[in-house]
Amino acid sequence: MKKLLFVAICAMALMVSCKNKGQTAPADSKDSLKALIDSIIEENDTTPLPMFLIGEDGKYMQMLYWTDVEEPQKTEDNAEYFDDYHKRWELQEMFRRNASSYTNMIAGDKIIKLKYIDEVLKDPDGNKPSIGQIHGREGIPSLSARFSLVVPKKADEDTGWGSVIVTDSYLLSRRMLSVKSCAENGYEYKKLPDDIVKKLEKEYGMKATNSAKIAIIDNRYIHGTVEFEGEYKNAPKDPYDADRKSALALELLVDSGKIYKLEKLGYYSPEYGSSWNADADGYIPNGIVAAFEGPKGLELCYTHGAPESYCVGMIYLRDGKLIEHEYEMYQTLVDEEIPVWKSEIAEMQKLYVADDPHERQDVKFAKYAHCYLDYENEWIWLRDKDDADGAFFLKKNGQYKLIAVETSKLKPSKAMKGDVSYLRLSGSAGGPSIYTEIYAIKNGMRIGYFTALSVAGEIQECSLNDRTISAEAGKAYLANLPKFEEVPANFHDIQ
């Protein structure tokens, strides 16, 4: 429980500080680092930098944008961080200007041809889609550019998350290098050679608790990581939290005994130890997904996947130092609700009215909720503004089906038995009379429909699948049903 509490406490700090990972130099060094990155972007405007494909929408691969497509304008409110914000926009614009030139996907040691399709600038409701977020559901659009392969994917081609895409001009001006993973069994890494670890322990005056040999680049460079024990006391003070204690890990590139490194700051607690990402034990290494020898030195394309985020960017070897240029840290979203668009609401409204035009033509739905009558299908519950009239819809194969209708007197409850779910609507029919409807659903299909009129608890008439049955048969049917409970739902207003 304490470990969970620690993760919760440090998660916010980690999310805030992730942008600053590896930047441990004084302010003037940071300024020179920014200037160097700016010069790299500028010199590559005619030979655009590599970009990354992240996710897909069910049909096309996506290059997710990280900021709005409109150029930001400086105001009093954003003046302090405007320059950094504008540079992020400039990098994205460099990609957008050259989007159709990104015709090559790096897949291991192969190059796969792809083509630019279009941009996603609006969601189905005509609003701006999410920016800088990775969705777990295909149906949620993101501000992005979309691509497809020229030739359909082959079974052995790796076109997964973080695939690098480049232009012809970039390939012509670089030599592509091999990247061979050192993982055993797909995820276990051997430790770095002892002499490398001991040299770093001596340099930092800290004990290494873990090391990993991640990959071999160009049969020459070793990419690895080292994680240290305890607090890194030489870390710069956090301007937002003076009492924050830092943990230290290193991203390394080793070349014939020379060690090039990036410092990765985490959060250190004397009670709980070190943490770099929420819900992750220890430091998560970068993944080098493509490597090139450029006109000015080594250029590495990296991704950094963690439970709460996904980073992409470049690492350059310049003048004996590693320079990290993080393009963006995307937020990873999980357990998102399935979107319900205005066109879908309109479709369900039409189905509802068409089922009984005389009684329902004046009913207007004002809110919707996902309701989990089972966990295999998509259920939508619509209601009017007064929570009087409503309807339950099931979505199957992209089509909505009206299942049951709620009224001011008939209110819902649910139950489940095995793979059959039950939706019951029941309420007063006047005086001591109670009217009940029960729908049985299996695999998205209605397999049973029961009705009963009871007076003072005794069934007076009932039917099963639209055929009249005896009161005794009705009692037997009800006795075989599981216990019903309230239908939980979190309603959203329909805009």
Solvent accessible surface area in square Angstrom, and as a share of the most:
residue,aa,sasa,rsa
1,M,190,0.85
2,K,134,0.57
3,K,91,0.39
4,L,116,0.58
5,L,100,0.50
6,F,3,0.01
7,V,20,0.12
8,A,65,0.50
9,I,99,0.50
10,C,0,0.00
11,A,24,0.18
12,M,138,0.62
13,A,30,0.23
14,L,6,0.03
15,M,54,0.24
16,V,91,0.52
17,S,20,0.13
18,C,13,0.08
19,K,87,0.37
20,N,70,0.36
21,K,26,0.11
22,G,18,0.18
23,Q,62,0.28
24,T,34,0.20
25,A,38,0.29
26,P,93,0.58
27,A,76,0.59
28,D,102,0.53
29,S,42,0.27
30,K,64,0.27
31,D,90,0.47
32,S,69,0.45
33,L,51,0.25
34,K,92,0.39
35,A,60,0.46
36,L,65,0.32
37,I,24,0.12
38,D,43,0.22
39,S,46,0.30
40,I,4,0.02
41,I,28,0.14
42,E,136,0.61
43,E,77,0.35
44,N,5,0.03
45,D,58,0.30
46,T,121,0.70
47,T,26,0.15
48,P,5,0.03
49,L,0,0.00
50,P,0,0.00
51,M,0,0.00
52,F,1,0.00
53,L,5,0.03
54,I,0,0.00
55,G,20,0.20
56,E,96,0.43
57,D,38,0.19
58,G,49,0.48
59,K,151,0.64
60,Y,37,0.14
61,M,27,0.12
62,Q,15,0.07
63,M,1,0.00
64,L,6,0.03
65,Y,1,0.00
66,W,8,0.03
67,T,6,0.03
68,D,32,0.17
69,V,24,0.14
70,E,103,0.46
71,E,80,0.36
72,P,19,0.12
73,Q,125,0.56
74,K,123,0.52
75,T,71,0.42
76,E,171,0.77
77,D,132,0.68
78,N,21,0.11
79,A,47,0.36
80,E,171,0.77
81,Y,123,0.47
82,F,26,0.11
83,D,93,0.48
84,D,66,0.34
85,Y,64,0.25
86,H,33,0.15
87,K,76,0.32
88,R,71,0.26
89,W,33,0.11
90,E,74,0.33
91,L,6,0.03
92,Q,1,0.00
93,E,26,0.12
94,M,2,0.01
95,F,1,0.00
96,R,63,0.23
97,R,143,0.52
98,N,31,0.16
99,A,6,0.05
100,S,79,0.51
101,S,52,0.33
102,Y,0,0.00
103,T,35,0.20
104,N,4,0.02
105,M,0,0.00
106,I,9,0.04
107,A,8,0.06
108,G,65,0.63
109,D,118,0.61
110,K,83,0.35
111,I,74,0.38
112,I,17,0.08
113,K,94,0.40
114,L,2,0.01
115,K,101,0.43
116,Y,67,0.25
117,I,57,0.29
118,D,49,0.25
119,E,49,0.22
120,V,22,0.13
121,L,67,0.33
122,K,125,0.53
123,D,19,0.10
124,P,85,0.54
125,D,37,0.19
126,G,43,0.42
127,N,82,0.42
128,K,92,0.39
129,P,10,0.06
130,S,30,0.19
131,I,55,0.28
132,G,13,0.13
133,Q,51,0.23
134,I,9,0.05
135,H,31,0.14
136,G,65,0.63
137,R,91,0.33
138,E,102,0.46
139,G,46,0.45
140,I,29,0.15
141,P,26,0.16
142,S,6,0.04
143,L,3,0.01
144,S,0,0.00
145,A,0,0.00
146,R,49,0.18
147,F,0,0.00
148,S,22,0.14
149,L,27,0.13
150,V,82,0.47
151,V,96,0.55
152,P,111,0.70
153,K,112,0.47
154,K,121,0.51
155,A,113,0.88
156,D,113,0.59
157,E,21,0.09
158,D,98,0.51
159,T,23,0.14
160,G,38,0.36
161,W,132,0.46
162,G,1,0.01
163,S,11,0.07
164,V,1,0.01
165,I,0,0.00
166,V,0,0.00
167,T,3,0.02
168,D,74,0.38
169,S,44,0.28
170,Y,0,0.00
171,L,36,0.18
172,L,158,0.79
173,S,48,0.31
174,R,31,0.11
175,R,132,0.48
176,M,57,0.25
177,L,10,0.05
178,S,38,0.24
179,V,49,0.28
180,K,109,0.46
181,S,83,0.54
182,C,27,0.16
183,A,29,0.22
184,E,77,0.35
185,N,122,0.62
186,G,69,0.66
187,Y,156,0.59
188,E,81,0.36
189,Y,84,0.32
190,K,123,0.52
191,K,136,0.58
192,L,5,0.02
193,P,58,0.37
194,D,102,0.53
195,D,102,0.53
196,I,17,0.08
197,V,22,0.13
198,K,132,0.56
199,K,115,0.49
200,L,1,0.01
201,E,34,0.15
202,K,180,0.76
203,E,99,0.45
204,Y,29,0.11
205,G,67,0.65
206,M,26,0.12
207,K,131,0.56
208,A,15,0.12
209,T,70,0.41
210,N,70,0.36
211,S,9,0.06
212,A,12,0.09
213,K,55,0.23
214,I,12,0.06
215,A,5,0.04
216,I,39,0.20
217,I,0,0.00
218,D,35,0.18
219,N,110,0.56
220,R,132,0.48
221,Y,10,0.04
222,I,32,0.16
223,H,7,0.03
224,G,0,0.00
225,T,9,0.05
226,V,0,0.00
227,E,28,0.12
228,F,2,0.01
229,E,103,0.46
230,G,19,0.18
231,E,53,0.24
232,Y,16,0.06
233,K,165,0.70
234,N,121,0.62
235,A,17,0.13
236,P,54,0.34
237,K,161,0.68
238,D,35,0.18
239,P,118,0.74
240,Y,180,0.68
241,D,63,0.33
242,A,75,0.58
243,D,128,0.66
244,R,31,0.11
245,K,76,0.32
246,S,10,0.06
247,A,0,0.00
248,L,0,0.00
249,A,0,0.00
250,L,0,0.00
251,E,3,0.01
252,L,1,0.01
253,L,3,0.02
254,V,8,0.04
255,D,11,0.06
256,S,113,0.73
257,G,52,0.50
258,K,127,0.54
259,I,31,0.16
260,Y,32,0.12
261,K,63,0.27
262,L,14,0.07
263,E,29,0.13
264,K,1,0.00
265,L,33,0.16
266,G,0,0.00
267,Y,43,0.16
268,Y,40,0.15
269,S,14,0.09
270,P,103,0.65
271,E,115,0.51
272,Y,55,0.21
273,G,24,0.23
274,S,29,0.19
275,S,4,0.03
276,W,17,0.06
277,N,7,0.04
278,A,8,0.07
279,D,105,0.54
280,A,21,0.16
281,D,130,0.67
282,G,19,0.18
283,Y,24,0.09
284,I,43,0.22
285,P,40,0.25
286,N,2,0.01
287,G,28,0.27
288,I,16,0.08
289,V,55,0.32
290,A,3,0.03
291,A,0,0.00
292,F,0,0.00
293,E,58,0.26
294,G,10,0.10
295,P,101,0.64
296,K,129,0.55
297,G,17,0.16
298,L,4,0.02
299,E,3,0.01
300,L,5,0.03
301,C,0,0.00
302,Y,0,0.00
303,T,14,0.08
304,H,4,0.02
305,G,34,0.32
306,A,14,0.11
307,P,62,0.39
308,E,30,0.13
309,S,1,0.00
310,Y,30,0.11
311,C,0,0.00
312,V,0,0.00
313,G,0,0.00
314,M,0,0.00
315,I,7,0.04
316,Y,1,0.00
317,L,28,0.14
318,R,22,0.08
319,D,147,0.76
320,G,49,0.47
321,K,145,0.62
322,L,19,0.09
323,I,10,0.05
324,E,25,0.11
325,H,14,0.06
326,E,39,0.17
327,Y,6,0.02
328,E,12,0.06
329,M,26,0.12
330,Y,0,0.00
331,Q,77,0.34
332,T,41,0.24
333,L,35,0.18
334,V,110,0.63
335,D,143,0.74
336,E,34,0.15
337,E,72,0.32
338,I,43,0.22
339,P,28,0.17
340,V,15,0.09
341,W,44,0.15
342,K,96,0.41
343,S,76,0.49
344,E,24,0.11
345,I,17,0.09
346,A,62,0.48
347,E,66,0.29
348,M,0,0.00
349,Q,27,0.12
350,K,152,0.65
351,L,65,0.32
352,Y,3,0.01
353,V,35,0.20
354,A,70,0.54
355,D,86,0.45
356,D,47,0.24
357,P,75,0.47
358,H,151,0.67
359,E,120,0.54
360,R,34,0.12
361,Q,118,0.52
362,D,131,0.68
363,V,24,0.14
364,K,148,0.63
365,F,6,0.02
366,A,31,0.24
367,K,34,0.14
368,Y,36,0.14
369,A,0,0.00
370,H,8,0.04
371,C,0,0.00
372,Y,88,0.34
373,L,5,0.03
374,D,8,0.04
375,Y,167,0.63
376,E,150,0.67
377,N,17,0.09
378,E,28,0.13
379,W,4,0.01
380,I,0,0.00
381,W,11,0.04
382,L,0,0.00
383,R,37,0.13
384,D,19,0.10
385,K,150,0.64
386,D,101,0.52
387,D,56,0.29
388,A,28,0.22
389,D,38,0.19
390,G,0,0.00
391,A,0,0.00
392,F,0,0.00
393,F,0,0.00
394,L,0,0.00
395,K,46,0.20
396,K,75,0.32
397,N,145,0.74
398,G,48,0.46
399,Q,123,0.55
400,Y,15,0.06
401,K,84,0.36
402,L,39,0.19
403,I,14,0.07
404,A,3,0.02
405,V,26,0.15
406,E,0,0.00
407,T,45,0.26
408,S,75,0.48
409,K,127,0.54
410,L,24,0.12
411,K,70,0.30
412,P,21,0.13
413,S,14,0.09
414,K,23,0.10
415,A,7,0.05
416,M,86,0.38
417,K,93,0.39
418,G,71,0.68
419,D,84,0.44
420,V,22,0.13
421,S,3,0.02
422,Y,26,0.10
423,L,1,0.00
424,R,76,0.28
425,L,0,0.00
426,S,30,0.19
427,G,13,0.13
428,S,54,0.35
429,A,51,0.40
430,G,39,0.37
431,G,72,0.70
432,P,90,0.57
433,S,17,0.11
434,I,76,0.39
435,Y,65,0.25
436,T,19,0.11
437,E,23,0.11
438,I,1,0.00
439,Y,14,0.05
440,A,6,0.05
441,I,3,0.02
442,K,71,0.30
443,N,106,0.54
444,G,1,0.01
445,M,109,0.49
446,R,115,0.42
447,I,93,0.47
448,G,7,0.07
449,Y,32,0.12
450,F,0,0.00
451,T,18,0.11
452,A,5,0.04
453,L,50,0.25
454,S,19,0.12
455,V,50,0.29
456,A,82,0.64
457,G,71,0.68
458,E,94,0.42
459,I,18,0.09
460,Q,104,0.46
461,E,111,0.50
462,C,7,0.04
463,S,19,0.12
464,L,53,0.26
465,N,78,0.40
466,D,108,0.56
467,R,184,0.67
468,T,119,0.69
469,I,43,0.22
470,S,61,0.40
471,A,32,0.24
472,E,124,0.55
473,A,42,0.33
474,G,0,0.00
475,K,100,0.42
476,A,64,0.50
477,Y,46,0.18
478,L,66,0.33
479,A,89,0.69
480,N,100,0.51
481,L,27,0.13
482,P,36,0.22
483,K,186,0.79
484,F,27,0.11
485,E,103,0.46
486,E,143,0.64
487,V,7,0.04
488,P,83,0.53
489,A,41,0.32
490,N,99,0.51
491,F,57,0.24
492,H,60,0.27
493,D,99,0.51
494,I,45,0.23
495,Q,172,0.77
